[in-house]
Amino acid sequence: MNGSAPQKKKRRAGPREFLEGVRTELRKCSWPDRQELLGSTWVVIVSVVILAVFVGVCDLVLMRAVEAFIALGS
């Protein structure tokens, strides 16, 4: 292959070792407090509403444009 010594295969961790590793990594995370979580939630909700209105308006405009274009052909 590349001429180097063959790599040793890593032993696959069992479910218990995996879950212990997950727990260890989750303890390293910094979790938001309630106020920060609520603020982020409101940002997401407002963003989704704005995007939904934008997509709805675009859909309405394009629908009217297609209807007008079809009416020209009739």
Helices and strands as residue ranges (DSSP letters): H 15-28, H 34-73
